[in-house]
Amino acid sequence: MSTTSERMSPLEMLSRLVSYDTESDKPNLALIDWVGAYLDGWGVPSRRFPNAAGDKAALFATIGPSVDGGVILSGHTDVVPVTGQDWTSDPFTLRVADGRAYGRGAVDMKGFCALALALVPDMLAAGLTRPIHLLLSYDEETTCLGPLDAIARFGEDLPRPGACIVGEPTGLDVADAHKSIVTYLTTVHGREAHSSRPELGANAVTAACDLVAELNRIADRMIERGDASGRFEPPATTLHVGTIQGGTARNILARECRFHWEYRGLPDLDPAEVPRLFAAAAAEVTARRLNRYGEFGRIDTLEEVAIPGLAPDPGSEAERLALRLAGRNHTVAMPYATEAGRFQAAGIPTVVCGPGDIAQAHQPDEFITLDALAGGEAFLRRLIAECAA
């Protein structure tokens, strides 16, 4: 096959990917342009799925026959911000030292993307009979919405994969379960009045405090319920209030108070339960606190992000495949959310399995070890051999 791309080692590929500043609030098109050109150079066509604003895109490519039943390798191109972090060196210039490769996204998760892209020539040379698909997404760190447009085309004008491996860092353990994450912004609307005359208004801060206290009670209830599977740490659905702000002065009843909150749900949690409990509390607080003296206030809650969990699917094609490739004999559960739930919701057997340690993600001087990269490369080479058999 005639090519115009040069073979790159995984480390060279990682250096290239890290060099693109793809923080989630910035475009990723320069990286996607480069990857598209790289694949074109190897004779591999790719398809883009831009976001509504047109400043970001996912990329999908198939190596091997364009048929259903292949294996999709999913990785995100966005990274978390570096602002305010104390880095030893430029976070967007890969630095290799002491058996580690340092750079933003090195482990989360440009390392996995680099391995998959660097091995494209080997996939082509192997004569795959079962296709390997690559899907590079965007906005995983914020919404996990990046792969949805491509997923919607599976079985339509894109081949429908038989298994999906999301390459988040698990130390090559095979994760078949993780929690969901749903985030909200609640705004309490009150009415200003002099603090000496509370009957003339409604204090939004006081009402918000009642709601935060109720979220604590819901959290306690979830802790008491625990985790029937015994697989998660912490062993419960968790709730968290991250920010709160409101009011203008100590002697003025607050007109408005806003707070951000979230829950991270076990896979067996009814997704309607926490919102239902909170809505009941909000109705009670509105009547008792905000509108005690008149129709002065209301409470609005906006769901900002809802990322589905990954539920165990024992014996699935993805699980059996990943366990063979990783040389493992059992699965694990992960405490963080990924795009895996998006694929599973579309009926695609999915696991999370990738090189590196999640403990290094989102940190200053983020790194992946060279040993972890080598382990990930061996994992993917075994996949290539299996798909060529």
N, C-alpha and C positions, 0 to 999 in steps of 0.2 A: 504494500500500500504506500502510495506517495503521500508524504506529509510535509507540512511547512512549520510544524511545531517541533521544538526540541524537547527531548526527554528531560524531565526535572526530577530530582530526588525529592522525597517527602519533605525534607528540611528546606530545600530550595523553594518548593511550592508553598510551604508555611510562611517563609520569609516574604514571599510575594503577597500572600493573602493578608498577613498582618500589616503590611505597608499601607493598606487602604483603611482610612479612618471611617469605619462604618458604625459609629455609635448610633443607637436606635433613633435618635432625633435628627439624623443626617441621612442624605441619600446613599444608596449602595450601588448606584448605576455604574460607577467607574470599575468596581470589582466585577460586576456582572458582565460589563463590556469585555473585560480582559478574559474572564473565564469563557465567554462565548467565542472569542477569537481563538483561544487556546484549543477548545474543542473542535472548532472549524478546521484548525490546522491539522488535526488528526482525522479529519473526515467524519466527525460526529456532529450531526445537526442538533441544535437545541431550540427550545421554545421558551419565550418569556411570558410571564404573567405579571403585568404592572399593577401597582396599586392605583386607587382612584385619582390621587394627585399626580401620578406619573413620575414621581421622584424616586421610587423604589420598584424593584421587580424581583420575582422568584424566577428561577431557571430550572428547566426540566430537560433531561437528555437520556437517551437510551443507547446502551452499547449492547450489541447482539440483535437477535431477531425482534421485530416489532410485534410481539405476541403477548397474550395475557399470561399471567402466572409467574412473572419475573419477581425479582427482589429489588426493592427500592431502598437506597441509602439516603437518608434524610439528614440534612445539616443546615443550621442557620448561619447567615452571614453577618448579622448584627451583633454588636458587642455593647457592654455597659459603659457608661462614661468613665473617664479618667480624672475629671475635674476634682480638685481637692485631695487627690491621692498623692502620696509621696513615693514617686518612682525613682529608682536608681538610674535609669536610662530612659531614652525616648520610648514610650510605650508602643509606638508604631514603627519601630525598627527592631527586627528580631535580634536578640542578643543570646549567643550560645556560650555558656560557661558552666563548669562543674557538672556536666552531664544533664544540663537543663537548657531548654529554649524558652527565653523570656519574651513576653510581648502581650499586648491586649488581645484577647481572643485565642491565645496559644492553646489553652485547654478547653475553652468554652466559646465556640467549638470549632475554630478554624483548623485545629489539629486533625480532626476527623475529616473535614472537607479536603484538606491538603492531601491526606493519604488517598482518598478516593480519586481525586483528580490526578495525582502523580501516577496512579496505577492504571489509568485509562489505556496507555499503550499495551500494557500486559493483558488487559481485558480484550483488546482488539486482537492481539496475537494468539489468544487462547482459543479463538473460534467458539464463542459461547453458543450453546444451544438453548440455554435459559437466559433471558435478558437480565442485565443489571441496569437499573435506572438510577440516575442522580437527580436529587431535588434540593436545590439551594434556596432557602427561604429568607424572609426578612421579618423584622418586628417580633421575633420570638421572645425577646427580653421584655416586651411590653404587653402584647396581646395574643401571641401565637396564631395570628390570623394569616400570616404570610403564605402558608401552603394551601389555603382553602381553594383558591381559584384553580390550581392545578389538580387538587384532589377531586374537584367537581367534574373534571374532564375524564377521569379514569373510567374506562369502559365505554366512553363516547368516542372522542377522537384521539385519546391517549390509551395505550394498553393498560389493562387493569392488573396491578401487581398482586401476586399471591402472598407476599410477605413484606413487611416493612421493618427496617432496623434504623432507629433514630440514634445517632452516634454521640449522644451526650456522654460526658465522662462518668463512667461507672467502674473504672478499673477493669474493664472487660467482664465484669459480672453481668449477668443477664437479668434485667429488671422487667418484670411483667406487671408491675403495679406502681402507681404513684397517686398522690392526692390531687384533687382539683384545686383551683384557686378562683375565687369570685371576689371582685373588689367593688366598693360602693362609695359614692359621695352623698352624704346626708346633709341637707341644709334645713336648719330650723329658722323659721320666720316668726319674729315676735313683733312687739310694738314698743317704741321708746316712751319712757316716762321718767319723771324724777324718782330716784330710789326711795324717797320718803313716802311716795304715793303708789305702791305696787298695784293697787286696784285699778289704776288708770292705764295699765299696759300689760305686757307679757314679756318675760325675760327669756330670750332665746338661749342664753348660756345655761341658765338653770335647767331648762328643758333638755338641752343637749347632754348635760351631766346625768340626768335621769336615764337617757337613752344609752349612754356609755355604760352606766351601772347595769342596765339590763343586758347589754352585750356581755358583760362580765358574768352575769348569772347564766346566760346561755352557754358561755364557754365552760363554766363549772359543770353544767349539766352534761356537756359533751365529754368532759374529763371523767365524770362518774360513769358514763356509758362505756367509755374505753374503746378498745380495738379488738373486736371478736376474732380477727385473724391472727393477732399476736405478731404481726409482721412489721408494724410501723413504729418509728421513733420520731417524735413523741407518739405514744399509743392512743391517739384520739384526734378527732376533728378539732382544729384550733381556730380561735377568733382573735383579732388584733385590731386595735385602733392606732393608726399611725400618725395622724395630725389632727389638731383641733385649733380653731381660731374664731374669735368673735368679740363683739362689744366694742365700745369706744371710750368709756370712762367708768371708774368705779362707782359713780353715783348716778349712772344712767342705766335703766333697764335695757338690756341689749336687744337691738333690732334684729340681728342675725348672728347665727353661729353655724359653722360648717365643720364637719369632720369626715376624714377618710377612714374606712375600715374594710376589713376583708375576713373571709374564712377560707380555710384550707381543709377540704372535706375528704374523708376516707372514701374509697370507691363505692362502698355500700350506702353512703349517706343519700337520703332523698334530697335532691337539689332544691326542692321547694320548702324544706323544713326551716332552715335558718331564716330565709326571707319572710316566711309566714309568721314565725315567732316575733321577728323584729317589727313587722307591720302591725301586729296586735299591740305590741308595746307602744309604738308610735301613736296609734289611735287613742290609747289610754292616756298617754302624756299630753296629747293635744287637748283632750277634754279636761283633764285634771289640772294641768299646769298652764298651758297657753291660753285656754279659753275659759278659765275659771270666772273671770269678771266680764267677759264679753267675747264676741267673735274677733279675737285679736291676732291669732296666729295659725300657722300650719307647718307641716313637716313634709319635705320632698326628699325622696331618695332615688338616686340615679345609679343604675348598674353600669359600671364603667367597663369592666373586663370579666369575661367568664370563660375560663379555660377548663375543659373537662378533664377528669382524672383518667387514669389508665386502670382498667379492671383486669384481674387475672383471667386468663383464658387457657387453662391447663391443656397441654397437648397440641396447642395451635401450631401451624406450620412455622410461624415466626419463632416461637419458643424452641421448637425442636431443632430448627436450623441454627439459631444462635448458640444454643447449648453445645451442639456439635462443633461449631467453629471456634468457640471460646474454650472448649475442653472443660466445661462445667457440668455438674450433675444436679444443680438446683438453681432456682431463681431467687431473686431478692426484690424488695420493695424500696422505692426511693422517696425521700421526703419532699423533693422539689417537683414542680410541674414542668412539663415539656409539651412539644407538639404531638407526642404519641397519641394522646386522646383524640386528636383531630382525625388521625388515620383510622383509629379503632371505630370511631363514630360513623365512619364511612364504610364499615364492614371489612376493613383490611386487617388481618392479623398483624399485630405490632408488638415489638419489644424495644426497650432502650438498652443499648450496649455500645460503649465506646471507650477509647483509651484515656487515661489520665484520671486525676482525682478532683472531684467537685470542690473539695476544700480549697483548692488553689484558684478557683474562679472568682471573679469580681474583686480580687485583691490587688493592691499595688504590687508590682513585680510578679504578676501572674505568670505561671510557667507550666510547661509539660516536660516531663523527663524524656530523655532520648530513649531510655528503655521502654517507656510507655508507648512512644511512637513506633518503636520496633515491634512491640507486641501487637499494636493496632495494624501494622503492615502485614504481619503474619496472619492475623485474623482475616484480613481482606484477601490475601493470597489464597487462603483455604476456600473462601467464598468463590473466587474465580475458578479454582480447580473444580469445585462442586458444580458450578453452573456450566462448565465445559464438558462435564462427564457425559 
